[in-house]
Amino acid sequence: MNMILPMLRSMLYSLLQIVITPFYFLIVFAAFPLSPISRYRITSGWAHLMLFLLRIVCGIRYRVIGAEHIPQTPSIILSKHQSAWETLAFQQIFPPQVWVLKKELLRVPFFGWGLAMNSPIAIDRSSGKAALKQIVEQGKDRLKQGFWIVVFPEGTRIAPGKKGKYHIGGAWLATHTSAPVVPVAHNAGEFWGRNAFIKHPGMITVSIGVPIDPTGMEPGDLNAIVETWIEAEMIHIGDRNQEVYDESKVIPVSEG
């Protein structure tokens, strides 16, 4: 009985998404002649709309801890990856951004086509050093245009309580561009799991760390620092959430 309401809410959300997305894509397609940043501001409207639906239909909200750490200059976000949720929410939390992603995603109808409009750094993961070279070359270009760059070091969505291998691409980009690194931890997977249809109501916590200056650092060392902070912060998020549930005293810093 406890699963019936989340199931119905998730069905309604999916139905609204199916109806809205093709029409919104027409707006996105019309934005093609605009500058990359202007295109982004239009295409990201879809993500804002989906977050709104997640809140009012599915009951998924979020709070941000450490928003004051967000730099004023284009930076590189290295984040935990648990859900499809953060791909939406980061567009509301952070300035205009592009993602480092596997090129296969660009073939996904509507979603992938929208991604392609946002100047992503689409790589072939099997290409090794060629992929690292591409990340640096295109990363420098995107940063120059004023974009932030989002990298999920684990490469794929990892279930809550688990840890994947932290790949070096994001740290490599940072040490070759000297752009600040912003580590991010969150627990979105507890409410919307990988490939899960049912979305559970609740408060997602996003924690933003103090920016890291990569100047003079080796990629491996930087990667290790980011991994240590994110994984430790994942434990802290669990502790904070327990306090929220026990005391009900925490007021969200930000809500989607």
C-alpha positions as CSV (number, residue, x, y, z in Angstrom):
1,M,0.0,0.0,0.0
2,N,2.9,2.3,0.8
3,M,4.2,2.0,-2.8
4,I,0.9,2.8,-4.5
5,L,1.1,6.5,-4.2
6,P,4.7,6.9,-5.3
7,M,3.9,4.6,-8.2
8,L,0.9,6.7,-9.3
9,R,2.9,9.9,-8.8
10,S,5.8,8.5,-10.9
11,M,3.3,7.5,-13.7
12,L,1.9,11.0,-13.8
13,Y,5.3,12.5,-13.9
14,S,6.4,10.2,-16.8
15,L,3.2,11.0,-18.7
16,L,3.7,14.8,-18.3
17,Q,7.3,14.4,-19.4
18,I,6.3,12.4,-22.5
19,V,3.7,15.0,-23.4
20,I,5.9,18.1,-22.7
21,T,9.3,17.1,-24.1
22,P,8.5,16.9,-27.8
23,F,6.9,20.4,-27.7
24,Y,9.7,21.8,-25.7
25,F,12.2,20.4,-28.2
26,L,10.6,22.6,-30.9
27,I,11.6,25.6,-28.8
28,V,15.1,24.2,-28.3
29,F,15.4,23.6,-32.1
30,A,14.4,27.2,-32.8
31,A,17.2,28.4,-30.5
32,F,19.9,26.7,-32.7
33,P,21.1,30.0,-34.4
34,L,21.7,31.7,-31.0
35,S,25.0,31.8,-29.2
36,P,26.0,28.8,-27.1
37,I,25.2,30.5,-23.8
38,S,21.9,31.8,-25.0
39,R,21.0,28.3,-26.3
40,Y,21.9,26.9,-23.0
41,R,19.6,29.3,-21.1
42,I,16.7,28.1,-23.3
43,T,17.4,24.4,-23.3
44,S,18.0,24.4,-19.5
45,G,14.4,25.6,-19.1
46,W,13.3,22.0,-19.7
47,A,15.4,20.8,-16.7
48,H,13.8,23.6,-14.6
49,L,10.4,22.4,-15.7
50,M,11.1,18.8,-14.9
51,L,12.4,19.8,-11.4
52,F,9.2,21.7,-10.8
53,L,7.2,18.6,-11.8
54,L,9.3,16.4,-9.6
55,R,8.5,18.6,-6.7
56,I,4.8,19.1,-7.1
57,V,4.0,15.6,-8.5
58,C,6.5,13.3,-6.9
59,G,7.3,15.3,-3.8
60,I,11.1,15.4,-4.4
61,R,12.7,18.6,-3.0
62,Y,16.3,19.5,-2.3
63,R,18.5,21.6,-0.1
64,V,22.0,22.9,-0.8
65,I,24.7,23.0,1.8
66,G,27.8,25.1,0.9
67,A,26.2,27.3,-1.8
68,E,28.5,30.1,-0.6
69,H,31.5,28.0,-2.0
70,I,30.3,28.4,-5.6
71,P,33.1,30.5,-7.3
72,Q,32.3,33.5,-9.5
73,T,34.5,32.2,-12.3
74,P,33.9,29.2,-14.6
75,S,35.0,26.1,-12.8
76,I,35.0,22.3,-13.0
77,I,32.4,20.4,-11.0
78,L,33.5,16.9,-9.9
79,S,30.5,15.2,-8.5
80,K,29.0,12.0,-7.2
81,H,26.7,10.4,-9.7
82,Q,23.7,8.4,-8.4
83,S,20.7,9.4,-10.4
84,A,19.3,11.2,-13.4
85,W,18.2,13.9,-10.9
86,E,21.5,15.7,-10.6
87,T,21.7,16.1,-14.4
88,L,18.6,18.3,-14.0
89,A,19.3,20.0,-10.7
90,F,22.8,21.1,-11.5
91,Q,21.3,23.3,-14.2
92,Q,19.4,25.1,-11.5
93,I,22.1,25.1,-8.8
94,F,25.2,26.1,-10.9
95,P,25.9,28.7,-13.7
96,P,25.7,27.7,-17.4
97,Q,27.5,24.4,-17.9
98,V,28.5,21.7,-20.3
99,W,29.1,18.0,-19.4
100,V,31.8,15.5,-20.2
101,L,29.8,12.5,-21.3
102,K,29.9,9.4,-23.5
103,K,29.1,10.2,-27.1
104,E,26.4,7.5,-27.2
105,L,24.1,9.7,-25.1
106,L,23.7,12.1,-27.9
107,R,21.7,9.5,-29.9
108,V,18.9,9.3,-27.2
109,P,15.8,10.9,-28.8
110,F,15.0,14.4,-27.5
111,F,17.2,14.2,-24.4
112,G,20.4,13.5,-26.4
113,W,19.4,15.9,-29.1
114,G,19.0,18.6,-26.5
115,L,22.4,17.7,-25.0
116,A,24.0,18.1,-28.4
117,M,22.6,21.7,-28.5
118,N,24.5,22.5,-25.3
119,S,28.1,22.1,-26.5
120,P,28.9,18.9,-24.5
121,I,32.4,17.3,-24.5
122,A,31.3,14.0,-26.0
123,I,34.1,11.4,-25.7
124,D,34.8,7.8,-26.7
125,R,35.8,6.3,-23.4
126,S,37.7,3.5,-25.1
127,S,40.1,6.0,-26.9
128,G,42.3,6.5,-23.8
129,K,44.9,9.3,-24.3
130,A,42.9,10.7,-27.2
131,A,39.9,11.2,-24.9
132,L,42.1,13.1,-22.4
133,K,43.5,15.3,-25.2
134,Q,39.9,16.0,-26.4
135,I,38.8,16.8,-22.9
136,V,41.5,19.4,-22.5
137,E,41.2,21.0,-25.9
138,Q,37.4,21.3,-25.8
139,G,37.5,22.1,-22.1
140,K,39.7,25.1,-22.6
141,D,37.3,26.3,-25.3
142,R,34.2,25.8,-23.2
143,L,35.7,27.6,-20.2
144,K,36.7,30.5,-22.5
145,Q,33.1,30.8,-23.6
146,G,32.0,31.1,-19.9
147,F,30.7,27.6,-19.3
148,W,31.3,25.5,-16.3
149,I,32.2,21.9,-16.9
150,V,30.5,19.0,-15.1
151,V,32.4,15.7,-14.8
152,F,31.2,12.6,-13.0
153,P,34.5,10.9,-12.1
154,E,32.9,7.5,-11.5
155,G,31.7,7.6,-15.0
156,T,28.3,6.0,-14.3
157,R,25.5,6.1,-11.8
158,I,26.5,4.4,-8.5
159,A,24.0,3.0,-6.0
160,P,23.8,4.7,-2.6
161,G,26.4,3.2,-0.2
162,K,28.6,2.1,-3.1
163,K,31.7,3.6,-4.6
164,G,33.0,3.3,-8.2
165,K,36.5,3.9,-9.5
166,Y,37.3,7.6,-9.8
167,H,38.6,8.2,-13.3
168,I,41.2,10.8,-13.9
169,G,39.6,12.8,-16.7
170,G,38.2,15.6,-14.6
171,A,41.4,16.1,-12.6
172,W,43.4,16.0,-15.8
173,L,41.3,18.8,-17.3
174,A,41.6,20.9,-14.1
175,T,45.4,20.6,-13.9
176,H,45.8,21.4,-17.6
177,T,43.5,24.5,-17.4
178,S,44.1,25.7,-13.8
179,A,40.3,26.1,-13.4
180,P,39.0,25.7,-9.8
181,V,37.6,22.3,-8.9
182,V,34.3,22.2,-7.0
183,P,33.6,18.8,-5.4
184,V,30.0,17.9,-4.9
185,A,28.3,15.1,-3.0
186,H,24.6,14.3,-2.8
187,N,22.2,11.5,-2.0
188,A,19.7,11.7,-5.0
189,G,19.9,8.0,-5.5
190,E,18.0,7.4,-2.3
191,F,15.0,8.9,-3.9
192,W,15.4,8.2,-7.6
193,G,17.6,5.2,-8.2
194,R,19.5,4.2,-11.3
195,N,17.0,3.2,-14.0
196,A,14.3,3.3,-11.4
197,F,10.8,4.2,-12.5
198,I,9.4,4.9,-9.0
199,K,10.5,8.2,-7.5
200,H,10.2,8.5,-3.8
201,P,9.2,11.8,-2.0
202,G,11.7,13.4,0.3
203,M,14.5,16.0,0.7
204,I,17.7,15.4,-1.4
205,T,20.8,17.0,0.2
206,V,23.5,18.5,-2.1
207,S,26.7,19.4,-0.5
208,I,29.2,21.7,-2.2
209,G,32.8,21.7,-1.1
210,V,35.4,24.5,-0.9
211,P,36.9,25.0,-4.3
212,I,40.3,23.4,-4.9
213,D,43.1,25.3,-6.8
214,P,44.7,22.7,-9.0
215,T,47.7,24.9,-9.9
216,G,50.9,22.8,-9.5
217,M,49.1,19.6,-8.6
218,E,49.4,16.2,-10.3
219,P,46.1,14.8,-11.7
220,G,46.4,11.7,-9.6
221,D,46.8,13.7,-6.4
222,L,44.0,16.0,-7.2
223,N,41.7,13.1,-8.1
224,A,42.6,11.4,-4.7
225,I,41.7,14.6,-2.8
226,V,38.4,14.9,-4.6
227,E,37.5,11.3,-4.0
228,T,38.4,11.5,-0.3
229,W,36.2,14.6,0.2
230,I,33.2,13.3,-1.7
231,E,33.2,9.9,0.0
232,A,33.6,11.4,3.4
233,E,30.9,13.9,2.7
234,M,28.5,11.1,1.6
235,I,28.8,9.8,5.2
236,H,28.2,13.2,6.6
237,I,25.1,13.7,4.5
238,G,23.7,10.5,6.0
239,D,24.4,11.8,9.5
240,R,22.8,15.2,8.7
241,N,19.7,13.6,7.2
242,Q,19.3,11.5,10.4
243,E,19.3,14.7,12.4
244,V,16.7,16.1,10.0
245,Y,14.4,13.2,10.5
246,D,14.8,13.0,14.2
247,E,14.6,16.8,15.0
248,S,12.8,18.3,12.0
249,K,14.7,21.5,12.6
250,V,16.6,22.0,9.3
251,I,15.2,24.6,6.9
252,P,16.2,23.9,3.2
253,V,18.7,26.3,1.8
254,S,17.4,25.8,-1.7
255,E,14.5,24.0,-3.2
256,G,13.8,22.8,-6.7
